[in-house]
Every structure is written in structure tokens, then in C-alpha cells.
């Protein structure tokens, strides 16, 4: 019952009494009521006034803590609750509120003390026992936690065992299992399994424990029953084979064949043997698997077999088989000539379609884009209404380096089924890769709430894949403020997810969903390890580093023009233009302010209707303001810290840290980043570049005598290992080249370093880069090399070398727009409705490589006949 207005009337009656005008607790409660109505400033004034008048009141301190908690200031709220407990140490409500904040902030020692106190005050309540036991569990004191749970379970007199009792038993088994006492956990499970309602959890836990205790016969029976229940669970097959103690290839395949006989409809039982089979056995099994699924028409067949492509021998076998299927189906309608000789029934007409579809994906995965396009065009000619074909064609063009053509075909795919959200999202993602943000927003608008812009609605729904792609697109277009806005929005989503766990602390205790609750706490602890956050943080760090290197001019400075030498007529025109621009800008600012006020009023109204305390207002993310930070590196470090804590197993984290600390001149932090990166991958080419830069920075500091002796002492201890005994940067570069000459990424970094270190070897550096063997090079590294040559980094290098390297790139990647011979034309924008084959402004990312405007191609018309032929029709080449 939230009668806030009545509460304010009563408070007013008390405070109007001359004897109680400054009654502390009444003032505090009035402030709490005002906070619930969203009037925060007044609320804080009243609470602080009440606290000044009665510092020894637990009510005033408790209320002040509630206000701080509503503003997410949990540390301050905890201090307030502790002050309240000084004057009322046994107050149940204060102790409960304190325990919630302690578990939210992961103050586990404090949480244990608070739960112990609550347990002593309310030993008859279930939540007191559970919270007390969980506090020890989270601290790793499993024996104490289990003793508490066992005492609590023994004290219960329940005739009918319900879900809560079942979850309590499973949680107790989990605690015993985590303590490492598997025998006790298994005995406990067997003793109480009839009282547990979640029979699947019982079977899975029992099977896992039996395997850990080497009771293979029992485990085999358990996993056999689980496979009958779900014959498509891969983990069950793996555990079942462990229970059988099979070792070699023949035993494993024989075990799978028995399982196939028992579970004839199981897909997994037929697919998993392909992972272990080799040689002729693999050929036989994969032939049967491919025929069955091509005959049936299974679209994700290639995705299912893609993991086999790590083995080159298996790739060759699959290539031979599927190419043979295609030739025989085209000529006779059978998968093999032997089938025709045995007078077997002909294969269905759709078998040829799915064979062509598979071959297109097969060659696309091998990055043989021309072959892939031949097969996918033939498939489209065969069945021009199958959406998957157009999606695959778009994917082929994306991998081939023509992202605009990829967008065209993905748009074609989504136009065939506008109600398919997956295809819609794929199309939007491709548009974002082509920097067509407005078109992507319009595409997503088909599935967002009406009356709200798609971008705003996607932000409300925490659609982070869209926002990270937007941020990367803005980064490629050098719209730094917009990119940072999207990165900060993603960061806020993760903060909101962490805050949302607050509601589950009491709920899970009450509903006894204890295993899920522990899983939630452990997930939240590593939440920012998620790829969405990593990508957004990486983008933000790169942008802030760029803004540090090349800060944007102040807005006022951009508007200042040299008007001294202008003639009067030109000056008058300029003033009129400036006046109109200022008026337009003022109108836009007024409209934005009005819109912001309207949003605030609506939010205020909703808060008043719901009766919930207003959530703290976050600062509006203004792109222009974000693009001009006072300290870009400090902002970058804010994004870096979670990555250093949770993403320390990725070398990119430490390389980004090096970039930040090198600009701050922090030698020890630079050394720390290099050591951590070296522990992950000592031969990483980018790391080699960073080590050379560190070497040069260190030598410069030593030469100028600007290095502290204690710092030098620490670095000297690490020099032999870090620099591998090299006496100079050039020697270190040569030794790295000798050890990694086969790596194109290494040659790219070595050539850059060689050019910078020694003027006499600059021609050698250019030759090293342009003479790279492109046969096995990826599109990404080839593009980086080409753009580096084109950017003028190698000043004075002959144009013939660039032309020769470009011709080699065109031969290796004939469909890649970045290497195409182009004719500059008037810039046009590709819309979602267009199906023209001419490319628009090439401001795209080729397989993730960032290109600056100086490096991007102009709007183009390709003169490459091969690429045009691939776009227009099918022509199957002989293999």
C-alpha cells in the first residue's frame, strides 16, 4: 500500500507542531517519501536535516542508506547501515538490507557475519539457515556449509516432499561435490534420490560422480538411460564412451555403431564417428552421411561438418566425394555410377540442388570464391526461390572482399521473406559492415516498436550485436563521437545487467532456487568477459587512443575563420551563412531539449504511477562531447580494466594496454603488458612490433638520463629474456624475421620496423613486403599490406612496385573491390531497394581490417570481366 500523499500529510502535521518542527525521524521519513515520488533533491535535504537533528537515530541512518542505495551508491549505503546498527544492533530489517548490499558488492566476509547475526535472531526461518549456509559456501568453507544444511534438513518434518525440499537436497549435493568428497556426494544422492523431483539432474549428477570415482559399470548404465531419454545430447555420448573405456579408433566406431542400432533416428550417433574415423573408414562413413543428408535435403549439413575441415586429409576426401556426386547427378541422376549399375532408384531432383549448395559453402570455406560463385549461381538457376541460396551468395561475396555486392544479395534474401527475423538481422549486419547505418536501421525497423525510432528501441532492448556493429562502422567512417556513444551504450547494458541481480538475492532465497542462484552469482562475476563487451571495449580503446594522437579541434575553433583578408561582399555572405547556421543549430538544440524534457516527464509520470523510487539519471551521451574528452587515455583505461581482469587470456588485451601506457611513458607498465602478452604468444608479430618500440623508448630514456635507477634495475633483470639477447633493435628484428619468415603477418611487421630503423635498408623493406607469396595469404593480411604501400608509409618507393603488387593481389583475389582497377565516378548511395551491380563508395571493412578515408577506394566501376561474369550467371568449371 503506497499512499505517499497521505504519508506527506501526516509528516506535515507532525512538523507543523512547534514542539516537533525539527524532529529528526519525521524529517527522514518525509525525505524517503519524497524520494519515492522522484523528488530527489528535496528528499536528500530533508534526510540530511533529520540526520543532523538526531545522529543517534537508527531510523535516520537507515533512511539515508536507502536513499544512497536507490542511487546505486552501495558503498555509501553500507556505511549508513553500519552506523544504524551501532544504535540498533538487532534490527532485522537493517541487517537484511545490509546483507543484500554485501552480497551485491561481493563482500563475502561481511556477508557471513551479517547472515550469522540474522541466523541467531531468527533461527526458525528457512531463509536464515539457507543464507547462513550459502555465506560459507561462497567463501569455500564447504564442510561448515554442509553441516548447516544437514542440520537444517534433519530438523524438517515434511510428509510430502515438494520442489523446495528437492532443490535443497540438490544444493547440498552440489556443496559436497565441490568440496571434492565425491564418495559422500554419491551416497547422499542415492539415499535421497526418491525425494528429488528433478530426475534429470539426479541422473546427470550420478553419472558424473560415478565417472569421477571410476565406477564405469554404474556410469555406463546411467548414461545409457540418459541416451534413451535424449539421443541428441553430445555430452552423453562422450561420457558414455568414457564409461565404456574405449581407446582406439576401431573400438570407438564399433561403440557408435551399436548406439546407432539402438537409436536409429539419432543424428548425433551417425555424425560423431566422423570425428575419430580416419582413412578408408572415414571415406565410407562420410560417404554414407553425405548421401543420406543430401537426399533428405538438410540445409545446415555443411555447418554440421565444418569442424572436420581442420584436417586437410578429410577435406580432400569430402571434396572428391561431393564433386563426384555433382558430376554423376548431372549426367545420370545417381550419386555414383555403381548405383545405376545396380538398378537402384534414382535420387530425387532436389539432391542436385543440395549438392550444389554444399559445394558453394565448401569452396567458400576454402576461400575459393570463384568456384563457390559458380556453384551457388547454378543452384539459384535450379531453384530461384530458396532463401538460403541468396544468403550464401551474399556470404561468398563478403568473404571475397565485395561487401556492397554481399549487401545486395542479402537484401534480396530478406525481400523473399520479410517476416523472417533472422534474415532481417543478417541483412542489417551486412549493411553495417558496408557502413550503411541508416539503411540497416530501416531494415531493423520492421521488427521494432512503432512510434519509436529503431535505433532507440534497439538500445532499449539491449540489442548489443547491432550496437557493436554500429560502433565499428562509425569507427571506420571516423565519426569518433558516434562510435564512442555506441560503445558507452553497450557498457551501460552490462552495468544494468549487473544491477538487475539485486532483485534476485531475496527471490532465490524465498523460492529455494539455490543452484541457479549460485550460478547467477558466478556468471555476474565474469560478465564482462562476454564477446559483446570485449568488442565494444576494444573499439572504445582504439578510438580514445586515436583521439589522444590526433585530438579534434574545439567546436569554437572549428567555427573561427580568417576573415581579415576577405572582401566586403564575401564577408557579408559569410556572416549571413554563419547567422543561418547558428539559427538552425539553435532550433535543433531547442528541439532536442524539448524532446529530452518530454522523455523525462514521461519517465517521472511512470515512476509516480508505479510508486518505485526513481532510478538515477545517467548523463546523456552526446557524440560531440564524447569525441573531445579531457583525458582520452584515462577514459581508455576505464574500458581496459575489466579486460585486464576478465580477458587476461587474450593477447589483444595486453597489446592495447601497451598502447595506452606507451603514450603515458610508463615504462614498468609497458614492461608488464609485454610480459603478459609474451606468456600467451611469444611469436605474435604485433607483440614483436611493441617490443621494438619499447626497446627504442628505453634507449631514448637512458640516453637522456630521464629514467629512475630503481626502474632501470627492474627492466635490466627482464632485458635478456624480453630482447632474447639482442644488442640492438635491428638485430632483434633480424632474428625474428629468421624465425618467422613463413608468416605473412610477421613479414608485414618486420618490413615496417626495418624501414623505420635503417635508412639504408628501406628498399629491402619494400621488397620484402612486395615479394610476399600470396598463394596462402588471407584477404585480411593482403589488404593490410596493400593499404600500407598505398598510404605512403614507404615514402619514395617506386610506383611500379605498388602496381606489380596490386596486380598480384588482383590475381589472388579477383573479386576484392579494394584491389580492383577503378574509374572515379559521382558518389551514390546503395539503398535496400537497389539491385544494381555497380559498387558504391567503398568505405568498408574487409574481413575486419579498418581503412581510413585516405585508404578507401572511390566509388567504382569494375573493369574485371571475371567478377562481372560471376555476378551475372553460372558457369561450372571443370575441376
N, C-alpha and C positions, 0 to 999 in steps of 0.2 A: 504494500500500500504506500504509494509515493505521493503524499499530499504535501508538496513542498510549500505551496502558498499558505496552507494552514500553519505549517511549521514557522514560516516567517512572521505570521501574525502573533503566534504565541511568544516568539522571541522578542517581538516589538513590545508586547505587553509587559514582559519582564524588564526589558531595558528602559522603558519609559518610567518605571518606578524609580524615584530619586535615590532610593537606598541601593539599587542594583544596576545603575547605569553602566558600570564598568565590571559587571560580573563576568569573569573570565570564561567559564564553561559555556555560558549562554552565547557570548560573543563567538566562541569557537564553533558551536553548533550552527549558529546563523551563517558563519562563513562556509561551513560544509554544505549547508542547504543551497547557498548561492552558487557554490561550485557545481552542484548537480544541475543547476539551471543554466550553466555555461557562463556565469559572470565571474570569471577567474580573478580579475584584479581586485574587485570588491571582496571576494572570498578570502584572498590572501591578507588583505588589510584587516579584516575582522578577526581572522585566526591569529595573526601576529599580535593584534591588540589584546586578544584574550589571553595569549600566552604571556605577554608582559605583565598582565594583571594577576596571573596565577601560575607561576612557574612550577609549582609543586603539584599541579593537577595532571593526573594521568590522562584525563579526557582531552585536555588541550593538546598535549603531546601526541596522543593517538590521532586526533583530528588533523593535526599538522602533518603527520606521517601519511594519512590518507590522501591529503592534497598533493604531497610530493609523489605518492605512488601514481595518482591519476595523471601526473605529468611525466611519468616514466623515469623519475629521478629516484631509482631504487636504493642507491647507497645512502642518500639523504633520508629516505623514508625509514631505512633500517636504524639509523641513528636516532630518529624520533621515537620509534617503537622501543628502543632500548632505554631511552630517557623515561618513557611512560612506565616501563617495567620497574624502574627504580622506586616509583611511588606506589605501584600496584603490581607486585611481582607475580601474583597468582591469577591475573586477569586472563581468562580463557581466550577471549576474542583477540586481545593484543598478541598473545602467544601464537594463535593460529595465523594471524596476518603476518607476523614476523617469520614464521616457518615458511609461508608461501614465498616471501621475498628471498629468503635464504636459499631455497631450492632453485628459484629462478636465477639467482646470481651464482649458483653452484658453490655457496659457502657451506660445504658438507659437514665440517666440524661444528659450525654454529647450528646447522640444521639438526644434527644429532642431539645437541644439548637441549634445543627447544622442544624436539619431539619427546625427549626423556621427561622433561618437565610436564608436558601435556599428558604423557602416559601416567605420571604419578598423580595428576589432578583428576583425570578421567579414565581410570583403568577398566571401566565397564564398557567403554565404547570400542567398537571394532576398529574405527579409523585410528585410534590411539595405538593399538597394537601393530597395525599394519604400517603406519608411519614410522613407528619406533624401529621395527624390523628393517624397513627399507633404508633407513638412515645408516644402519650398519652395513647393509648390502652394498650401497653405493660407495661406501668407504673401503670395501674389500674385506670386511670382517665377517666372513661367511658363516663361521661357526656360531657366533653370537646371534646373527640374523636367523639362522636355522633354529637355534634354541628358543628364541622368542616365538617364531612361527609354530614350532612344535607344541610349546606350552599353550599358545592360543588355540590351536586345533584341538588339543586334548580337552580344553575347557568347554568346547562347544558341544551342546546336546541337540543335535539336529536329526530328526527322524527321516525327513525326505531331503536328499542331497540335491541342492539346486545349482545354478550356474555359478554363483558367487563362491560356494564351497569348492566347486570343481576348479575354478581359477586359482583359489588359494592353494590347493594341492599341487597344481602345475607350477605355480610360482615357487613353492617350497622345493620342488624337484629341480627347478632351474637354479636356485641358490646352491643346493647340494652339488649339482653338476658343475657349476662354475668354481666351486671350491676344489674340484679335482677328485672328489671321492665318488668315482663312478659306480663302484660296487654298492655303496649305500643308496645312491640315487636310483639304481635299478631295482633294488629290493623294495625301496619305498614306493616306486611306481607299480611294481607287481602287487604290492599289498593293497594299494588303494585304487587300482585301475577301474574297478567296478563303480567307484564313486565319482569318477571323472566323466563328464558328459562329452568332452571333445575327444572322440575316439581316434580321429586322425592324428592329433597331437600325441596321443598315447602311443600309437604305433610308430610314428616317426622318431619320437624320443627313445622308445625301447630299442628300435633298430640301431640308432646311433650309439647308444650305450653298449649294446652287445658287441658292436664292431670295435669300440674302444677297449673293451675288456677281452677281445679276441675270442668271443663266443660265436664263431662263424656259423655253426649249425642253427642256432637260435636266430641269428641275424638273417640267414637265408630264408627261413620260414616267414619272418616278419616282412621282409621286403618282397617276398613272393605274394603275400596278401596285399601289400600296398600296390604292386603292379596290377593285380586283378582289379583293384579299385580305380587306378588311373594309369593305364598303359602308355600314356604320352608324357610322363614325367621323366626327364633325362636323369635327374639326380637319383631316382630309384634304380635305374639301370646300372649306374656307376656303383652304387652301394651294393647292389645285388651281386655284381661281378667281384667286388672285394670280398663279399661273404663266401663266394664260391672258390676264392683263392686261385683264379685262373691267371696264368702268366703270359704264355706266348700267343702269337697271332692265331694259330690253329685252334687252340683251346677257347680263345675269346670268341672267334667266329662261330665255333660249334655251339657255345653257350647262347649266342644270339639266335642261331637257327632254332634251337629248342624253344626259345622265347617267342620267336615268330610263329611256331606251330601252336603255342598256347594262346597267343594274342594276334590272330590273323589280320585284324583290322588296324593294328597299331602301325603308325607311320615311323615312330622312333625306332622300333625294333628292326625295321628294314634300313633305316638311314645310318644308325650308329656304327654298324660293322664297317662302313666305308672309311671311317677314321683310322682304323687299325689295319685294314687289309692292304696288301702290297702285291705288286707283280700281277701275275695271271689271275690270282684270286680277286684282286681289286677290279680288273677288267671285267670279269664275269659278273661280279656283284653290281658294279656301277652301270653296266650294260642293262641288266635287268631293271635296276632302279630308274634309269632314264627312260627306257621304253614304257614302263608302266605309267609313269607320270606324264610323259608327253602324249601318250594315248588317252589318258584321262583328261589332260588339259589343266595342269596345275600352274597358275601364274607365278607363284613365288618359288618355283623349282630352282632357279639359279641362285637366289638368295640362300636357299637351304643348302646348296652345295658349295657356296663361295668359300667356306672355311677350308675346303680341300685344295684351294688354289695356292696355298703356301708351299705345296710340294710340286716341284716342276715336273716330276715323272707322272704324277696323277693328272696334271694339266695336259700333258701330251696325250695321254690315254683318252681323256674326255674329248679333246679336240678331234682325234681320229674317229672316235665313235660318232659324235654328233655330225661331223662333216659327212661321214658315211650315211647316216640317216637321211641327211638332206639330199644327197645325190640319189639314193635309192627311192626315196619318197617321190622325188620329182620325176624319175624315169619309170617307176613301176608301181608306186603306191605302197611299197613294203619298206620296213626298216632295214632289211638285209636281203640279199639275193637268195639266201638259203630258205627264207620264209616262203618265197614264191615257188621254189622247187618242191617244198613240202606241201604245197597247195593249202597253206593256211589262209584264213580270211584276210582280206585287205585291211589296211589301217584306215581309221576314219579320216575324212578330209581335213579335219581340224589338226591332225597330227603334224602336217606340214607347217601350218601356221605357228604352232607352239615350238617347233624345231627352229624355224626362222627367228622367232622371238628369243629363244635361248641363245642362239648363235650371236645375235646382236648384243646381248648382255655379256656374253663370253668374250667377244673381241673388244668390247668397250672396257671391260675389266683389265684386259691386257693392253689397253691404250692403243689398239689398232683401229683408229676411229673410222678410217675409210671403209674397211671391211664391215665394221659394225653398222655404218650407214647403209651400205648395200643391202645387208640382210634386213634391217628394220624397214627400209623402203619397200622391199619385196613383201614383207609381212603386211604393211599398210595397203599395198596394192591388192593383197589377198583378202583382207578384211578391214576396210577403212572405217569401221565403227567401233573398234576395240580401243578403249581409252588407254590401257596400259602401253600400247604401241607408241602413242604420241608422247607419253611421259618418258618412255625410254629414249625416244629420238631426241627430246629436249636434254636428257641427261648426257647423251653421247656428245651433243654439241657443247655442253658445259665442260665436259672433260677434255674436249678437243680445243677449247680456248675461244669459242664464239658464244659468249653468254647472251648476246642480243638475239641470235637465232634460237638459242635454247629457250629464251623467254617466249618467243613467237610460238614454238611448238607446245610449250607448257600451257600457254593461253588457249591454244587450240584444244588441248586436252580438257581443260576446265570448262570450255564452252560446250563440250559434248555432254557434260553432266554438271550443271550449275548447283545442284543440291548436294554434291559430294564435298564435304568439308576438308577432307584430306587433300584432294586435288587442288582445292581452293588455296589451302595453306602452302602447298608446294609451289603453286604459281606465284603467290605473293613472295615467297622466299627467293625464287629465281629473279623476280623483278627487283628485289632489294639488292641482290648480287650485281644487277645491272645498274644500280643507283637510280632506279625508277620508284622513288619513295611514294610520290602522290598516287601513281597507278597501283602500287601494292596496297596502299591504304584503301583505295576504292574497291579493290578486289576483296579485301577482308571485310569491307563494309556490308557485304551481302549477308554476313553471319553475325553482325554486331547489333546492339540495341538501337532501335530507331530513335531519332530525336537527339542523339549524342554523336559527336564525331567519332569515327572509327578509331583514331589514334587515342583519344581519351578513354574510350570504352575498353580498348585492349590494355591500357595501363591499369584500369580498374580491375580487370580480370587477371592481372599479373601474367600477361602473355609474354614471357621473357624471351622466347626464341625470336619473336618479332622485334622486340626492343634491342636485343643484342645485334641482330642483323641491321637494324636501322642505325645503330651507333657505328658499326663498321662501315656502312655506306656513307654516312656523314663524314667519317674519318677520311675515306678515300677522296671525297669531294672537298676536303679541307674546310669543312664547316665545323670548326672545333667546338663552338658553344653548343650546337645541337647534338653533337656526338657525346659531349660530357653530360648533357641533360639526360640522355637515354641511359648512360652508364649509372648515373645517380639514381634514376628511377628503379633500375634493377637492384641496386644496393638497398634502396628503401624497401623493396619487396622482401628481401631476405631479413631485414630488420623487423618487418611486420610479422613474418612467419615465426621468428624467434619470440616476439612479444605475444603472439597468439597462444603459445604453450601455457601462458599464465592461467588460462581458463581451465586447463586440464588437470592442474595439480589437485584440486578438490574433487573434481568429477571422477577421476580414475580411482581415487581412494574410496569414494562412495559406491561406485559401480563394480569395484574389485577387478578391473581390467589391468591387473598388475604387470603382467608380462609385456603387454602393449605399451604400458606407461614407461617401463624401464627402456624399452626400445625407442620410444619417443625421445626420452632424455638423452640417450646416446646418439640419436640421429641429430638432434639440435646442436649437440656439442661440436659436430663436424659439418654443419650445414653448409658453410661457405666453401666447402671442398667441391661443391657441385659444379659441373662444367659451365652452367649458365653464369654463375658468379665469376668463375675464373676468366671466361672470355670477356665479360664486361669490365672486370678489374684490369685485365691486360690492356684492353683498348684505352681505358681511362689513363693508365700509367703512361702509355705511349703518347697520348695527346698532351698530358701535362709536361712530359719531357720535351716534346716539340715546342710547347708554349714557353718553356724556360729557355730553349735555344734561340727561338725567334719569337719574342713577345709581340702580341698585337699592339698597335698604337692605341692610345686612349681615344675614346669616342670624340672628345672635343678636338683632339689633334687631327683626326681624320677630316673634320669639317673646316679646318683652317686652310685657307688658300692664299697664294701670293697674289694680292690684289693691287700691289703698288704700281706695277708697270702696265696694268690693263687700261685700254682707252675708255673714256666715259660711257660710250654706248655698250661696250662689252661688260663693264662693271655694273651698269644698270640691269642688264639681262641677268647677270649672275645674282645680284641682290634679289630680283624678282623670283628667280628659281629657288634661292635659299629660303625665301619667305614662304613660298608654296610648300616646299619640303617640310619646313618647320610646322606649318599649319596641319599638313597631312599627318605628320608624326604625332602632334598633339591630339588630333582626333583619334588616332589609333590607340594612344595611351589612355585616353578617356574611355574609349570603348572597352579596352582590356580591364581597366579599373572597375567599370560598371559591371562587367561580367564576373570579375573576382568577387565583388561585393555581393552580387546576386547568389553566387555559389556559397559564400559564407553565410548569408541569411538563410538559405535553404538548409544548410548543414545545422545551423543554430536551431531552426524550427524543428528539424527532425530530432535533434538531441533533446529539445524540450518535450516533444511528444513522447519519446521513448523513456525519458527520465533518467538516462545514463549520463554520467559525468562526461563532459566534452573531452575528446582526445586532444592532445597537444597539437597546436597548429605548426606544421612544418613550413620552413621557408620555401617560397615559390622558386622554382628552378627557372631562372632567366638566362637564356643562352649567352647573351652579350656579357652579362656579369660573370658567368662561369668561365668564359673564354679569356677573362682578364683577372686571374687570381693574383692576390698579393704575393703569395709564395707557392708557385706551382709544384715545387719538389715536395713541400710539406703535404700538399694535397695528394700527390702521388704516393707518398709513404702511407697515408691513411688507407689507400686501397692495397698497398703492398703487405701490410702487417698481417691481415688474415691469410694471405697466400703463404707467407713465411711460416705461419703456424700450422696450416692445414694442407698446403700444397708444396711442402718442402721436398717431396719426392720427385718433383718436376724441375728439370734444369732451367726452364724458362723463368721460373720464379727467381732464381739466384742471378740469372743474367740481367733481369730487369732491376734487381736490387743493385747490381754493379753499376748500371747506367745512372741510377739516381745518386749513389754515393760518390761516383767519379765526378759528377758535376758539383758535388759539395766538397770535394777534395778530402774525403775521409779515407785515408789510406788503410787503416785497420779494418774498417767495414768493407772496403773494396776487397781486401785480402780474405776476409771471412766469406764473402759471397763467392769468390773464386774457389776457395777450398771446398765449399759445399757443392758447387757445380762440378768440380773435378771428381768428387766422390761418386757422382751419378754417372758421368760420361767424360772420361779424361780426354777423349779424342774428338770432342764436339768442335766443329770449325768455328762457330761463333764464340765459344769459350776461348779458343786459341787467339782470336782477334782481341778479346778482352784482356788476356794475359799480356799480349804485346803492348797494349795501351797502358796497362798497369806498370809494366817494365819501364816504358818511356816516362810516365809520370813520376815514378820513383827516382829514376836517374836525374830528372829535372829538379826534383825537390832536394836531392842530395847535393847536386851541383850548386844550387842556390843557398844551401845550408839552412833550409826552412823546415827541417824535419827534426822532431824531438828525438833525443837519444834513446829513450825507452821504446818509442815506436819503431825506430830503426833496429833495435835489438830484437824485437819480436819478428819483424819482417826478415831479418837476416837468418833466423832459425828456419824459416819456411822457404827461403830462396832456392836451395839446391833441389828440393822436391818440386816446387812450383815451376821453376825455369829449366828443370831437367839438366842442370849442369852447364847450360849455355852461358857464354861470356858476353853475348850481345843479342839484341833483338833480331838482327839479321840471321845470326847462327841458329837461334831458336826457330825462326821461320823456315829455314832450310831443312832443319831436322824434322819439322812437322810435315813439310812437303814430301820428303823422302819416305816417311812412314805412311802417308795417306794420298799418294799420287793417284790412286784409282778412284778417289771420291771427288765428284764434281763440286760438291759443297765446299770441300777443303780447298780445291783449286781456286774457287771464287774468292775465298777469304785470303789465301796466300797471295794471289795476284794483287789484291788491294793493298796488302801490307807491304809487299815488295816495291810497289810503285811509290809508296809514301816514304819508305826507309832509304832508298838508294836511287839518286837521280840517274846514275849510270846504267841502272838495270830496268829503266822504265819500259824500254822497247821489249825487253824479255818478259816483263809482267803482262804487257798487252798480248804478246804472242802466246804466252801460257794460257791466257783466257780464251783467245780466239781459236786456239788449236785443240780445244776440248773435244773428245769423242762424244758425239751426241746420240749415238745408237741406243745407249741405255739411259740417257739423261731424261729426267722428268720435265714436264712442261714448266713447272714452277721454277726450278733452278735455271733452266734455259732462259726463261723470261727475265729473271733477275740479272743474268749475265748480259743479255741484250740491252736491257734498260740502263745498266751501269755503263756500258760502252756508249750508248746513245746520249746519256746525261752530260757528257763532257768531263767525267771524272778523270779520264786519261787524256788530259789536255795535250793537243799536238799530235795525237796518234793519227796515222793516215786514214782517210775516209775509205780507202779500198779494203782495209781490214774489217771495218764495220759492214761494208756491203757484202764481203765474202762470208762473214759470219751470219749475216741476215739470210743470205741465200741458203746456207746450210740449215738454218733454223726453219726456213720455209719448206725445205725438202723433208725434214724430220717431222714437222707439224704443219701440214698443208692447210689445215682448217683454222689455225690460230690467227685471229684478227691482228694481234699485236705485231706479227711478222709480215703481214700482207703488204704488197705494193699498193699504195692508195693514192687517190686523187682528192684533194680537199674540195669539199662542196659546202653548200649552206647547211648549217646545223638544223636537224629536225629531231623531233621527239617521238619515240616509239610508244604508241598507246596500246591499251589492251585490245582494242578492236582491230588494230592493223595486222595485216599478214604479209606485208611487203618483205622482200628478201634483202633489200639494201640495208646496211647497218647504220645505226645512229651514232651519236657521239660515244666514243669508246672510253668511258670512264669507269672501267670495270676492274674487278679483281680476278686475275687468272689464277685459279687454284689457290686462293688465299694471299697472293702477292700484292702488296699495296703499291699503287702507282700514283705519283704526284701528277698534277696537271701538265707539267713540263714534259713528263714521260709518256703521257697518254696520246693515243693516236687521234687525229681529227676525224670528223665524220667521213666515212669511207665508202667507196665503191670498189669491190674487189675485182682484180683482173685475173685472178687464178681460176682457170676453167675447171680444174678438178673439184674445187669447193663448190662452184656453181652447179656442176653436174650432180654432186651428191645431194644438193638441196632439191633438185628438180625431179629426180626419178631414180629408179632402181636399176642396177646393173651388177649382177652377181659375177664376181671374178673367180676364175679357176684358181684353186689353191694347190 
